[in-house]
Amino acid sequence: MDLMEKLTILTDSAKYDAACTSSGADRPGTVMAGCCHSFAADGRCISLLKVLLTNYCVYDCKYCVNRVSNDCARAAFKPEELAELTVEFYRRNYIEGLFLSSGVLRSPDYTMEQMIRALELLRHRHHFGGYIHAKAIPGASPELVRKLGFLADRLSINVELPSERSLTALAPDKKRTDIFSAMSEIKSGIGENCRDLAIYKKAPRFATAGQATQLIIGATPETDYQIITLASAMYKKFGLKRVFYSAYIPVAEHSLLPALNQKPPLLREHRLYQADWLMRQYGFKAEDILSPEAPNFNPYLDPKCNWAVNNMQEFPVDVNTAPLEKLLRVPGIGPTSARRIVAARRSGRLGIAELRRIGVVLKRAQYFIIASGNDSATRDREMIVRALIDPKIYSFGAEQLSLFQETPALPNVSEFNSLDEAVEETVLCLTQSL
């Protein structure tokens, strides 16, 4: 098998890994699935070669296209082949870095040794200084995890499924303890390296871009509340930079998995990313967004608007006196505009015109704030709901949020004469469900 055939197979096998910003970049000389984008520590958007070292795997995870029982084309790079291929793409300016993962070949330790060998060739023989994101293999020895961390800019280990019960049922070869032990090892390595760098500026750097993980959404019956509670706990315990959520794409027939004709729950994935952003940037806790009594996202409203509608006693907020934490709870006010408000009001009272110039999204915020010259906010709940309905629900095909739990059916735009009629029906469904 020639190198391009291997590249085609192994970039296609890597497309289900969601721990990158986007995929499918069409660059001359590469296959479409071979490039993705991520962000460097300085904020630059960079192109990465997204590939597996091998899609041979000794594990039989029921949800995975690369499972040992699946009849698919298989390939494996030699470490030398992968290193040379990456360098050639880099020299031609097709990519600025590498995203490397792998199936489990023989054993976790053997696979990690092959990955480490490929990265050592890149860093030391070819003097490759580009960005590298590497997926560590759960169950590998701590020494190998540490060695990989000194070669890669970012490490990640996929938790995959939100509960140990689901992992045991669908991926019996994987153990939750192995995953979390490796994540603890990475966190420990990052902490030690920070202390070393504070003393020795030329100390080798360990995973300076931190660590991340991925959760598959919709393959198992966990609620959204369970998922964001797990994500919140991992952020706190392991110091993660990101948790990535991947809507499950049915690739196998199994009694414990959704049917092959079931659409991926893209709207649910979208809501999880919105909730994740609230936890990381807005100071929300998982229990603020959802609860055991209301464990799934509202399909019609984004999580922040849904929280605001259900906590009207917290509003209106006076933008001229409210602390930063209160401002961040207002729909339409983000971290940047909240900081601008706090800075600008030192020079005088702010009105609607000033808020608009600052960047506040008044289409949403106007129902929850009072400002100079506008000292009253509407309390008409139905009107607020009508104004806050997320138009993006229609771009997701008005699909059902959960594969396992009944939710209100979303109106299909094609069944109405106009979008206004669809919105009317949506408002009716929403006010009944709140």
Secondary structure by P-SEA (a helix, b strand, c coil): ccaaaaaaaaaaaaccccccccccccccccccccccccccccccccccbbbbccccccccccccccccccccccccccaaaaaaaaaaaaaaccccccbbbbcccccaaaaaaaaaaaaaaaccccccccbbbbbbbccccaaaaaaaaaaccbbbbbcccccaaaaaaccccccaaaaaaaaaaaaaaaaaaaaaaaccccccccccccccbbbbcccccccaaaaaaaaaaaaaaccccbbbbbccccccccccccccccccaaaaaaaaaaaaaaacccccccccccccccccccccccaaaaaaaacccccccccccccaaaaaacccccaaaaaaaaaaaccccccaaaaaaacccccccccccccccccccccaaaaaaaaaccccccccccccccccccccccccccccccaaaaaaaaaaaaaaac
